[in-house]
């Protein structure tokens, strides 16, 4: 399987990002498990990988906002049924 992770559009700022900013432009520091990108609300990950999957039924992607202290904030997730990709 070849997987290309493109971009996310209009991600909503997290509570942490709105409280801990020095300007009025609330931007995220988004990342997914495979790559971390610069601060933006429209990240373009443009990452391609070829995972070997056995007995998998679902692919789940999650986006997080990297915070300097504590746990990173959850931003969004999406689930894709692998059956939909194959047919």
NORPEBEL-V203834 format. One record per residue. RES is the residue in one small letter. PHI is phi in whole degrees, -180 to 180 (999 if undefined). Layout:
# NORPEBEL-V203834
[[RES:PHI] [RES:PHI]]
This chain:
# NORPEBEL-V203834
[[x:999] [x:-111] [x:-122] [x:-119] [x:-98] [x:-88] [x:-145] [x:-117] [x:-121] [x:55] [x:-67] [x:-86] [x:-61] [x:-85] [x:-59] [x:-62] [x:-68] [x:-83] [x:-84] [x:-115] [x:-129] [x:-100] [x:-135] [x:-85] [x:-90] [x:-85] [x:-116] [x:-91] [x:-115] [x:-77] [x:-153] [x:-120] [x:-59] [x:-88] [x:-161] [x:-110] [x:-120] [x:-71] [x:-69] [x:-168] [x:-98] [x:-136] [x:-69] [x:-113] [x:-73] [x:42] [x:-119] [x:-125] [x:-143] [x:-124] [x:-76] [x:-95] [x:-118] [x:-123] [x:58] [x:-87] [x:-119] [x:-145] [x:-111] [x:-116] [x:-112] [x:-133] [x:-114] [x:-127] [x:-102] [x:-74] [x:-111] [x:-70] [x:-133] [x:74] [x:-81] [x:-71] [x:-84] [x:-72] [x:-112] [x:-162] [x:-146] [x:-151] [x:-115] [x:-124] [x:-76] [x:-61] [x:-59] [x:-68] [x:-77] [x:-80] [x:-87]]
